[in-house]
Amino acid sequence: MELKYIRHSAIGFVLWAKTDALWHRNMGELILEKCGGEIISAGFARLANGRARCWGKSESLGIESAPGDSEALALQLKLTWI
């Protein structure tokens, strides 16, 4: 399953199902309102066979997936990075 994600400076990765009903901007505004901090990166993720992969960008936030996101997400979820 493909997911959307935002990587936040304090809480790490926030993941949700890829849907047009909830944009990165919507989730980003909520996270910043509740937690402060900053959004480090955003894009899409896939979790499969115990592995994590991040790619792409959020057009609504104008932020890309960053090098190292796949590895960092795998570490947060205790998965294997690909």
PARO-54609 format. One line per 5 residues: for each residue y, x negated, z negated of N, C-alpha, C, O, CB. Coordinates in steps of 0.001 Angstrom, whole numbers, plus 500000, padded with zeros to 6 digits. Glycine has a CB too. Layout:
Y/X/Z/Y/X/Z/Y/X/Z/Y/X/Z/Y/X/Z  ...
This chain:
498832/499159/500000/500000/500000/500000/501243/499104/500000/501304/498112/499274/499991/500962/498781  502216/499464/500812/503475/498739/500825/504401/499307/499759/504465/500517/499543/504135/498810/502216  505109/498410/499103/506022/498760/498040/507412/498233/498367/507566/497346/499207/505529/498208/496695  508406/498774/497710/509743/498205/497720/509894/497472/496390/509257/497815/495394/510866/499316/497923  510760/496447/496399/511007/495755/495140/512439/495271/495038/513135/495058/496031/510060/494586/494988
512845/495110/493789/514085/494438/493425/513708/493419/492361/512950/493715/491437/515195/495456/492909  514247/492216/492504/514061/491195/491470/515360/491076/490698/516410/490773/491263/513641/489812/492086  515274/491318/489402/516433/491352/488520/516452/490106/487633/515401/489601/487238/516422/492634/487656  517645/489619/487327/517803/488380/486562/517182/488436/485163/516730/487409/484658/519264/488050/486442  517151/489588/484537/516636/489688/483165/515241/490292/483073/514430/489836/482267/517576/490507/482335
514943/491303/483877/513668/492016/483700/512619/491662/484743/511487/492138/484666/513907/493496/483735  512977/490843/485706/511999/490449/486715/511910/491486/487828/512921/492048/488250/510626/490247/486074  510702/491729/488293/510475/492594/489444/510337/494056/489043/509674/494382/488057/509237/492150/490192  510962/494920/489806/510793/496364/489689/510192/496804/491019/510765/496550/492078/512172/497119/489365  509045/497461/490964/508310/497894/492153/508228/499408/492206/508133/500061/491166/506901/497288/492171
508265/499980/493417/508045/501403/493604/507506/501643/494998/507624/500789/495876/509341/502202/493372  506914/502809/495197/506310/503147/496489/507367/503144/497592/508489/503614/497400/505614/504525/496418  506987/502609/498740/507896/502588/499893/508066/504014/500400/507124/504640/500886/507356/501650/501031  509290/504507/500273/509614/505856/500718/511082/505895/501107/511883/505107/500604/509299/506908/499614  511433/506794/501987/512827/506955/502374/513616/507745/501334/514843/507818/501412/512916/507641/503724
512922/508339/500358/513590/509166/499349/514287/508332/498272/515204/508823/497613/512583/510095/498698  513867/507084/498085/514450/506224/497056/514756/504862/497669/513852/504068/497930/513492/506080/495832  516022/504607/497891/516459/503368/498534/516633/502264/497509/516737/502522/496310/517765/503587/499298  516662/501030/497995/516932/499889/497128/518263/500087/496390/518362/499781/495202/516956/498578/497951  519261/500584/497073/520578/500774/496461/520488/501731/495276/521090/501477/494232/521585/501306/497497
519739/502835/495425/519583/503795/494329/518970/503125/493103/519469/503270/491987/518713/504982/494774  517898/502401/493321/517208/501737/492217/518071/500609/491653/518114/500410/490438/515843/501188/492683  518752/499877/492518/519615/498790/492067/520731/499284/491170/521013/498674/490139/520200/498065/493251  521369/500379/491547/522445/500942/490720/521924/501356/489349/522585/501123/488337/523086/502150/491423  520757/501961/489311/520162/502382/488043/519836/501181/487158/520127/501187/485962/518896/503204/488296
519235/500159/487746/518875/498960/486988/520126/498293/486417/520157/497931/485241/518097/497967/487881  521151/498131/487244/522375/497475/486777/523080/498296/485705/523646/497738/484765/523322/497231/487947  523047/499617/485843/523662/500492/484831/522950/500361/483494/523600/500319/482449/523637/501960/485295  521639/500296/483513/520855/500270/482274/520700/498871/481687/520620/498719/480468/519493/500856/482524  520655/497837/482550/520307/496494/482077/521388/495449/482262/521293/494363/481689/519092/496037/482766
522430/495750/483061/523409/494711/483371/522776/493644/484247/521927/493952/485084/523970/494083/482082  523176/492399/484063/522584/491302/484816/522924/491363/486289/523949/491921/486680/521096/491303/484644  522053/490782/487107/522283/490789/488543/520976/490920/489311/519902/490580/488814/523014/489526/488967  521096/491414/490519/519945/491514/491407/519848/490201/492171/520796/489784/492836/520068/492742/492385  518703/489561/492068/518483/488253/492669/518028/488388/494116/518512/487676/494996/517454/487462/491864
517098/489304/494357/516548/489499/495694/515958/490895/495789/515791/491591/494787/515477/488426/496020  515646/491288/497018/515060/492616/497241/514360/492618/498587/514713/491852/499485/516147/493739/497180  513377/493475/498717/512649/493573/499970/511426/494448/499804/511458/495484/499141/512250/492192/500469  510347/494002/500426/509100/494756/500430/507986/493879/499891/508040/492653/499989/508760/495263/501850  506979/494518/499322/505865/493775/498737/504558/494482/499067/504509/495693/499284/506038/493631/497203
503518/493687/499093/502164/494222/499255/501289/493562/498201/501301/492342/498037/501601/493969/500710  500535/494381/497494/499556/493910/496522/498188/494286/497056/497889/495468/497229/499807/494519/495093  497363/493301/497314/496032/493577/497860/495079/492447/497483/495443/491272/497530/496089/493749/499404  493870/492812/497115/492826/491835/496797/493278/490812/495755/492961/489628/495860/492391/491116/498059  494009/491273/494764/494462/490398/493698/495564/489442/494099/495796/488449/493409/493325/489627/493184
496258/489719/495211/497307/488834/495709/498610/489600/495893/498614/490821/496046/496881/488185/497033  499714/488863/495874/501036/489452/496059/501735/488777/497237/501636/487563/497414/501885/489320/494768  502438/489570/498036/503219/489040/499155/504530/489799/499245/504535/491030/499275/502430/489142/500492  505652/489070/499289/506990/489659/499417/507610/489222/500736/507378/488105/501198/507899/489246/498223  508406/490110/501346/509068/489787/502607/510220/490752/502853/510402/491725/502121/508066/489832/503781
510986/490466/503887/512000/491390/504381/513296/491361/503596/513607/490397/502896/511462/492767/504370  514047/492455/503735/515336/492557/503067/515680/494009/502797/515125/494927/503402/516432/491900/503904  516595/494189/501886/517141/495511/501613/518420/495647/502414/519393/494935/502166/517399/495730/500084  518422/496546/503360/519641/496781/504136/520682/497515/503306/521878/497279/503478/519326/497578/505404  520257/498399/502412/521225/499157/501612/521933/498275/500579/523061/498574/500188/520525/500318/500904
521280/497185/500131/521908/496249/499206/522465/495022/499917/523315/494314/499376/520913/495820/498152  521978/494772/501142/522394/493577/501867/521847/492305/501236/522494/491259/501282/523901/493508/501931  520648/492392/500643/520018/491252/499966/518629/491039/500548/517885/491991/500782/519940/491483/498423  518290/489775/500779/516987/489437/501349/515990/489049/500269/516352/488726/499137/517126/488305/502356  514740/489092/500656/513675/488525/499855/513917/487018/499797/514339/486425/500791/512255/488869/500447
513662/486401/498669/513950/484979/498486/512672/484151/498539/511589/484638/498214/514673/484747/497154  512813/482880/498957/511656/481989/498880/511178/481942/497426/511989/481849/496505/512011/480549/499406  509912/482005/497232/509356/481990/495879/509130/483355/495269/508540/483451/494193/510245/481223/494996  509587/484432/495931/509382/485778/495373/507899/486129/495267/507470/486696/494262/510098/486823/496234  507118/485799/496284/505684/486139/496241/505013/485473/495048/504261/486112/494312/504980/485711/497550
505288/484198/494864/504692/483469/493752/505175/484024/492413/504372/484199/491497/505021/481977/493857  506468/484303/492285/507023/484825/491033/506459/486210/490707/506168/486504/489548/508554/484890/491118  506304/487059/491727/505721/488385/491494/504271/488250/491049/503838/488937/490123/505811/489258/492770  503527/487379/491695/502127/487154/491307/502038/486686/489861/501166/487135/489117/501462/486119/492238  502930/485792/489459/502932/485317/488074/503264/486439/487098/502637/486550/486045/503929/484174/487908
504247/487271/487440/504624/488381/486556/503463/489355/486382/503245/489884/485292/505854/489122/487113  502713/489590/487475/501600/490541/487431/500261/489894/487136/499234/490571/487077/501512/491274/488728  500275/488570/486951/499054/487803/486690/498060/487924/487839/496865/488130/487631/498403/488270/485391  498592/487790/489075/497791/487840/490293/497783/486460/490932/498369/485512/490409/498339/488906/491284  497112/486365/492068/497072/485137/492843/498135/485212/493911/498232/486212/494622/495676/484902/493464
498935/484166/494036/499959/484105/495087/499298/483712/496397/498375/482897/496404/501093/483095/494718  499769/484296/497534/499204/483908/498832/500218/483064/499601/499941/482634/500720/498798/485164/499661
